[in-house]
Amino acid sequence: MKRQLHESKADLDLAIAKSLDRAPLTFTELKELRDLGVRDLMFDHDLDYIFAEKVLNHVKHECLRLQAQNQQTPIEGFDLDFSSLTRSAPITQKPLSLSESKLRKIIKQVLVEELSR
């Protein structure tokens, strides 16, 4: 049991080192780091506040990267609920029955929605 805990801590330390170097994280490393906070990184892993913030920022960017990758090629077991600030329901490609005037109307409607926020 102790060996398993030691190996888990070593894997987590490797993931933290990869985050500080801005290297791509695997899905399992990301799941482990996502649950950590600044306090955990500072006290349990001997980072200062700036390095802890860098790790958490990298985790955020990697969550977004994996979410975008999952949209193109699905990742098995992907269950992160991390969302970006992009539109949640983008307009699909132009269907054959959509005229130019209807398309302009849709674009105008989307712009009004975005400007009203």
C-alpha positions as CSV (number, residue, x, y, z in Angstrom):
1,M,0.0,0.0,0.0
2,K,2.8,2.4,0.8
3,R,4.5,1.7,-2.5
4,Q,1.3,2.5,-4.4
5,L,0.9,5.8,-2.5
6,H,4.6,6.7,-3.1
7,E,4.1,6.0,-6.8
8,S,1.0,8.1,-6.9
9,K,2.8,11.0,-5.3
10,A,5.7,10.6,-7.8
11,D,3.2,10.7,-10.7
12,L,1.6,13.9,-9.2
13,D,5.0,15.5,-8.8
14,L,5.8,14.7,-12.4
15,A,2.5,16.3,-13.5
16,I,3.3,19.4,-11.5
17,A,6.8,19.6,-13.1
18,K,5.2,19.2,-16.5
19,S,2.8,22.0,-15.7
20,L,5.5,24.4,-14.7
21,D,7.3,23.6,-18.0
22,R,3.9,24.1,-19.9
23,A,4.2,20.6,-21.3
24,P,1.0,18.8,-22.5
25,L,-0.7,16.8,-19.7
26,T,-2.4,13.5,-20.1
27,F,-6.0,13.1,-19.2
28,T,-5.2,11.2,-16.0
29,E,-2.7,13.8,-14.9
30,L,-5.2,16.5,-15.6
31,K,-7.9,14.8,-13.5
32,E,-5.4,14.5,-10.6
33,L,-4.3,18.2,-10.8
34,R,-7.8,19.6,-11.3
35,D,-8.7,18.7,-7.7
36,L,-5.8,20.5,-6.2
37,G,-5.9,24.1,-4.9
38,V,-3.3,26.7,-4.3
39,R,-3.1,25.6,-0.6
40,D,-2.5,21.9,-1.6
41,L,0.2,22.9,-4.0
42,M,1.9,25.2,-1.5
43,F,1.9,23.0,1.6
44,D,1.9,19.4,0.1
45,H,4.3,20.1,-2.8
46,D,6.5,22.9,-1.6
47,L,5.5,25.5,-4.2
48,D,5.3,29.2,-3.6
49,Y,2.1,31.1,-4.5
50,I,3.3,32.2,-8.0
51,F,4.3,28.7,-9.0
52,A,1.0,27.3,-7.6
53,E,-0.9,29.8,-9.7
54,K,1.1,28.9,-12.8
55,V,0.3,25.2,-12.3
56,L,-3.4,26.0,-11.9
57,N,-3.4,28.3,-15.0
58,H,-1.8,25.5,-17.0
59,V,-4.4,23.0,-15.8
60,K,-7.1,25.4,-17.0
61,H,-5.5,25.8,-20.4
62,E,-5.0,22.0,-20.7
63,C,-8.7,21.5,-19.8
64,L,-9.7,23.8,-22.6
65,R,-7.3,22.1,-25.0
66,L,-8.6,18.6,-24.2
67,Q,-12.2,19.9,-24.5
68,A,-11.5,21.2,-28.0
69,Q,-9.7,18.0,-28.9
70,N,-12.6,16.0,-27.7
71,Q,-14.9,17.9,-30.0
72,Q,-12.8,16.9,-33.0
73,T,-11.8,13.4,-32.0
74,P,-13.7,12.0,-29.0
75,I,-11.5,11.0,-26.1
76,E,-12.6,7.8,-24.3
77,G,-13.6,8.6,-20.7
78,F,-13.7,12.4,-21.2
79,D,-16.0,13.9,-18.5
80,L,-14.5,17.3,-17.7
81,D,-17.2,19.9,-17.1
82,F,-14.9,22.8,-17.9
83,S,-16.3,25.2,-20.4
84,S,-14.8,28.0,-22.3
85,L,-16.5,31.4,-23.0
86,T,-17.3,30.5,-26.6
87,R,-20.9,30.0,-27.8
88,S,-22.6,26.9,-26.5
89,A,-24.7,26.4,-29.6
90,P,-22.8,27.7,-32.7
91,I,-24.6,28.1,-36.0
92,T,-24.2,25.0,-38.1
93,Q,-23.0,25.1,-41.7
94,K,-25.2,26.8,-44.2
95,P,-28.1,24.4,-45.2
96,L,-29.1,24.3,-48.9
97,S,-32.5,26.1,-48.2
98,L,-30.9,29.1,-46.4
99,S,-30.9,32.2,-48.6
100,E,-28.4,35.0,-48.3
101,S,-31.0,37.3,-46.7
102,K,-31.9,34.8,-44.1
103,L,-28.2,34.3,-43.3
104,R,-27.7,38.0,-42.9
105,K,-30.7,38.1,-40.5
106,I,-29.2,35.3,-38.4
107,I,-25.8,37.0,-38.3
108,K,-27.5,40.3,-37.3
109,Q,-29.4,38.5,-34.5
110,V,-26.2,36.9,-33.2
111,L,-24.5,40.2,-33.1
112,V,-27.3,41.9,-31.3
113,E,-27.3,39.0,-28.7
114,E,-23.5,39.4,-28.2
115,L,-23.6,43.2,-27.9
116,S,-26.4,43.1,-25.4
117,R,-24.4,41.0,-22.9
